[in-house]
Amino acid sequence: QVQLVESGGGLVQPGGSLRLSCAASGTTFSSYAMGWYRQAPGKQRELVASITSGGSTNYADSVKGRFTISRDNAKNTVYLQMNSLKPEDTAVYYCNARRVVFAGKNDDYWGQGTQVAVSS
């Protein structure tokens, strides 16, 4: 069982920066791949960035070069540094933890979400 709590969202101006944090509680955090997803009103939830247990990262094209995902396994925390924010980044951002137990079965956990609004 993994509990995820996001923080760090808020209202920022275009071009501004924000750092999201996702604090995890539970066992074996380091064994989970972590991801940040976002969902804007009227749109499907999309993967923004992910980081494997080994530290490999992946980003959506829309955020490449602007966002950085990182993790601190000692603190059971994953971060999303968001720079050069654009209005289209406005969404609820969700933290996800995923671990493949075996083929066809995952441990998959979600945080409650944190609102990011980018507006003048």
N, C-alpha and C positions, 0 to 999 in steps of 0.2 A: 504494500500500500504506500502510495506516494501522495503527499499533500503539496500543492503548489499555490503560492501566493505571489501575485504580481504587484509591483509598485513602480512609481516613477512617472506615471502618465500625467498629462496636464495639457494646458493650452500654451502654445508657442507660436511665434510669428514665423512666416516663411523664411527659410534660411537659418533658423535657429536649430538648437540641439536639445536632445533629451536622452536620458539614459534610463532604460527600463531594467528592473531587476526582477528575478523570479527566484524566490526562496523555496527550497524543497525540504520537506521533512519526510522521514521514512528511511528505509534501509537501501543500501546499495545504489546511492545516487550516481556514483561514478560509472555504473554499468548501463545507464540509460542514455540514449540519444536524446538531445534536447532541441526543441524548436520554438520559434516564435511565429505565430500565425496572426493574421489580422482579418477583420471583417468590417467592411464599410456598410452603411445602410443600403439595403437593396442589393447587395452583392454577396457572392459566395465567399466563404472563408478561404483564404489563400495562405500558402506558406511564404513567409518572409525570409527566414534564415534558419538554418539548422546546424547543429554541431554534434558530431558523433562522440561516443565515449573516448575515442582516441584523439579527438581534437580536430578532425577534418571538418571544414565548414562548407556550406553551400548557401547561395543567396539567390533570391529572385532577381531577374534582370532589372526590374524597376528600382531596386535599392542597391545594386552593386556600386561600390565606390563611395556610398554614403553611409551605409549601416555596417556595423561590425558586431558579430555575435562572439561571445566568449563565455568560458565557464571557469569557476573556481571550485574544484571538487572538495577542497578542504572546508569551504564555507557552504557547500551544497547549494550553490547559487549560479544561475546563468544570467548573463547580461545582454542587453541589446543597446549598443551605442548608436544613436541616430543623429546624423549630422545633415546639414543642408536640407532640412525638412521642407516638404512641399505640401500644399493643400491636399493633394491626392493621397498623402500619407495618413490623412484623418481616418481613424478607424478605432475599433476596440481591438486591442492587442492581447493575444492569449498565449500563455506559456504551455508547452506540451512536453511531456516526458514519455518516451516510448522504449520498450525493451521487448525484443522477440524472445518469447519463452520457448517456443518451438514453431516449426512451420505451421502457419494457420492460426496461431494464437499469440497475441501481443498483450503485454501490460501497457496500457495507454491511459495517461492521466492528463487532465486539463486544469489550469487555473481558472479563476473567476473572470479574468479579463481586467484590463486597465485602459481607460479612454485616453486616446491621443487626439488632440485637435490642433490643426495647423491653420491659422487664420490671422489675417491682418486686423 
